[in-house]
Amino acid sequence: MRDIQYLQLLAEQYPSIEAVSNAIVGLNATLLLPKGTEYYFSDLHGEHEAFIHLLRSGSGVIRRKVDDLFGQSMLEADRDELASIIYYPKRNLARKRRRCPEDFNEWCEITINRLVQVCREVSRKYTRARVHRGMDPDYAFVLDELLLTDDTDADKRRYFREIINSVLLAGIAEPLIVALCHLIQELTVDRLHIIGDLFDRGPRADHILNELMKHHNVDIQWGNHDIDWMGAMAGNRVCMMNVLRIATSYNSFDVIEDGYGINLRPLSMFAAQVYGDDPCERFQPHVLDENILDPIDPQQAARMHKAVAVIMFKLEGQLLLRHPEYGMQGRLLLDKADFANGTITLDGQTHEMLDTLFPTINPEQPYALSPEESELVEGLWQSFRHSTQLRTHIEYIYNHGGMYKVINNNLLYHGCIPMTESGELDTVYLEGGGFSGKALLDHLDKRVRQAYYTGDESSVDLMWYLWCGAKSPLFGRDRMTTFERYFIADKSTYTETRNPYYQVYEDVSACERILREFGLDPEHSHIINGHVPVKHGENPVKAGGRLFVIDGGISKAYQSTTGIAGYTLIFDSHDLQLAEHRPFRPATAEMTASTFTNIRVVEKMPHRLMIKDTDAGQDIRAKIGALGELLHAYRDGVLRPQ
């Protein structure tokens, strides 16, 4: 018998024998439903339009459902239109009303009938209670009746038609269509796994997070770009300046100023004053997306970019001098420069610098901020710290995230597990000792949380190591050559050597070693990995299907390398599917059902997976056991039913 206090707490939720019995019956039945469909996305990098489209379309799955249901009864153009309505109901309804005002009611009646069929199809694997939770409460009664009406019974068919006629007469056809479309979207994607890097390069990471916060079931595995923003909010000034360096580099002013309300005017004024006569040729922004709400002159953006980069290199130097244990002394570069001659000496070789204008650097103390820079940094930190929206998003990432996740026989992480060239787990020495494999990720997860929630200075500093440290599992390279790319022409200095993980992960035995390290059976498990874009022509399936790399380049910055625009891994009750996406075109997507997607099965399950086969099934069985004990306690008189 469990602790009586535990059963007393459980009795508050189930106060009678009838309540307990009903719960046990419902939970036992739930175990025999098919598992929900899981979607895995990686490296979204602020590409909000493409991601939201993939989410609304189920990465092409909704269109396939439409084809399965209506392939023999509807023309392709009509199926295209129906799927497009599901993705973008409000816009398509407005367009249809303008174009066909005379036939609009008839069109609504036909569309409601078709949407109900799609909704029934995607809701088959759920309990009625789960479907009801996804409904718009304003239309729950109508939706309930439409979905549950038996079409084979003549009386029920008349009842169904009368409901739709009443909907048309009441003038609520359009909001009902919207409610149906949103329900289809939600039921198609049962769980979202985000394998890191929500931020940077793309225009609006804040819109992605707003969309994730609407979804009922999300987990996030932190990426190095996420850690950079998390570090900034935890008080790491180097991370904060790096966030601004990347934002100014990629012309991402809308997300900084409009999305998060961070005041960049002091930075703009400082940059104009200090670098006003500087051409800043090495700092011209990459304009992948135009700013809509906060357009910045490209030359001024370049000045701001240089200002934050110089401050970042100074602050990085200060941090690395505090932490020799990081083994990153090779990143102390400002003191290697001869500013008078415009050269820098690295590894015994002298290179000419491509930029020699550094009015704020004191050659005697190259890592010291000028008084004006110090004032600017603290002002920016106050702006970050007081951003309510940014704090909300960062806390969501903390609450729904971690360094890794083990779920349904899959191991999810963003970067790598540090390994040796022989395929053994490598030991990383940090404050607190040496760590490898699962113990390393557990230790870092703890330190990341301490940085934000306790303000521990050593943990706050560690956030920078996680961004670019030689053995950071989120970075996976021996160094980050940002400085060299800005200031040195010799491209041989740009070399960044990947962790041996990225060679050995093609090997079955290495992947099996990692899976066993995290308590998984390699015969029935997978690693799902992001971080490194899969190059054009490269197979994202590694080690005979043990590992999937799903960073396919949803970010525009990577699409020339990948040749595509990202992957979605889809895990339903029948199989694992890999959806490969082509570049997203917003205007086309709103008017047609094009998902820019090719879906292929990469592994079929040996049998259809039910909820009893999942981690959720284990939790349900544990709850059934506890309820069984509560039932005995009621019947034996140990506890009194209410």
Secondary structure, DSSP 8 states (H G I E B T S, - for coil): ---HHHHHHHHHHS-SHHHHHHHHHHHHHHTTSB---EEEE---TT-HHHHHHHHHHGGGHHHHHHHHHHTTTS-HHHHHHHHHHHHSHHHHHHHHHHH-STTHHHHHHHHHHHHHHHHHHHHTTS-HHHHHHTS-GGGHHHHHHHHH--TTSHHHHHHHHHHHHHHHHHT-HHHHHHHHHHHHHHHH-SEEEE-S--SSSSS-HHHHHHHHHHSSSEEEE--HHHHHHHHHHHT-HHHHHHHHHHHHHTT-HIIIIIIT----HHHHHHHHHHHTT---GGG----SS--SSS---HHHHHHHHHHHHHHHHHHHHHHHHH-GGG--GGG--GGGEETTTTEEEETTEEEEBS----TT-BTTBTT---HHHHHHHHHHHHHHHT-HHHHHHHHHHHHTEES-EEETTEEEESS---B-TTS-B--EEETTEEE-HHHHHHHHHHHHHHHHHT--HHHHHHHHHHHH-TT-TTT-BS---HHHHHHB--GGGG---B-THHHHTTSHHHHHHHHHHTT--GGG-EEEE-SS---TT--SEEGGGTEEE-----SGGGHHHHSSS-EEEEE-SSEEEEEEE----HHHHHHS----EEEEEEEE-SS--BGGGSHHHHHHHHHHHHHHHHHHHHHTTSS---
